[in-house]
Amino acid sequence: MGFLRDLGGWHLLILLVLVLVAVGVVVLVSAIFVGTAGKGKSSQRSGADAAGPEQQGLPPSVADELAKLAALRASGALTEAEYVAAKARLLGQ
């Protein structure tokens, strides 16, 4: 680092300020990218929030169960009689 010995007082001060500014810019840019990555994670979390209650550890609601029954009936996995019986059982009738 012989070039630092050759620098005068003002030149050394300017070099120090430039180094500090460069470090600040790097920290700022990395903070922005970490913030952006965090937003991506929060959107993933909101996607998980939009997922079914079973995935969140909550018991399924009656509306969720009715929707599942309707999907099973539409796919042919349940007959109309099975659908009606399961719906009545779910609604407590």
C-alpha positions in Angstrom: 0.0 0.0 0.0 2.7 2.4 -0.9 0.3 4.6 -2.9 -1.4 5.6 0.4 1.9 7.1 1.6 2.1 9.1 -1.5 -1.3 10.7 -1.0 -1.6 14.1 0.7 -4.0 14.8 3.5 -6.9 16.0 1.3 -6.5 13.2 -1.2 -6.5 10.6 1.6 -9.7 12.2 3.1 -11.4 12.1 -0.3 -10.4 8.4 -0.7 -11.8 7.6 2.7 -15.1 9.4 1.9 -15.4 7.5 -1.4 -14.8 4.2 0.3 -17.4 5.0 3.0 -19.9 6.1 0.3 -19.3 2.8 -1.6 -19.8 0.8 1.5 -23.1 2.7 2.2 -24.3 2.0 -1.4 -23.5 -1.7 -1.0 -25.4 -1.9 2.3 -28.4 0.0 0.8 -28.6 -2.2 -2.3 -28.3 -5.3 -0.2 -31.1 -4.0 2.1 -33.3 -3.4 -0.9 -32.7 -6.9 -2.2 -33.3 -8.5 1.2 -36.5 -6.4 1.5 -37.6 -7.6 -2.0 -36.9 -11.2 -1.0 -38.8 -10.7 2.2 -41.8 -9.4 0.1 -41.6 -12.5 -1.9 -41.8 -14.5 1.2 -44.7 -12.5 2.5 -46.6 -13.1 -0.8 -45.9 -16.8 -0.3 -47.2 -16.5 3.2 -50.4 -14.8 1.9 -50.7 -17.7 -0.5 -50.5 -20.0 2.4 -53.1 -17.8 4.2 -55.3 -18.3 1.1 -54.9 -22.0 1.4 -57.4 -24.2 3.1 -57.7 -24.1 6.9 -56.4 -27.7 7.2 -53.0 -26.5 5.9 -53.1 -23.8 8.6 -53.9 -26.3 11.4 -57.5 -25.0 11.8 -60.5 -27.2 11.6 -62.4 -27.0 8.3 -65.5 -24.9 8.2 -68.9 -26.3 7.2 -68.7 -24.2 4.0 -65.3 -25.8 3.1 -66.6 -29.3 3.7 -69.7 -28.5 1.5 -67.4 -27.3 -1.2 -65.4 -30.5 -1.0 -68.5 -32.6 -1.2 -69.7 -30.6 -4.2 -66.4 -31.1 -5.9 -66.5 -34.8 -5.2 -70.0 -35.1 -6.6 -69.0 -33.1 -9.7 -66.0 -35.4 -10.3 -68.2 -38.5 -10.0 -66.5 -39.7 -6.8 -69.9 -39.4 -5.0 -73.3 -40.4 -6.2 -76.2 -38.0 -5.7 -77.5 -40.1 -2.9 -74.1 -40.2 -1.1 -73.8 -36.4 -1.6 -77.3 -35.7 -0.1 -76.5 -38.0 2.9 -73.1 -36.5 3.6 -74.6 -33.0 3.2 -77.4 -33.8 5.7 -74.9 -35.3 8.1 -72.7 -32.3 7.8 -75.5 -29.8 8.3 -76.9 -31.9 11.3 -80.2 -32.7 9.7 
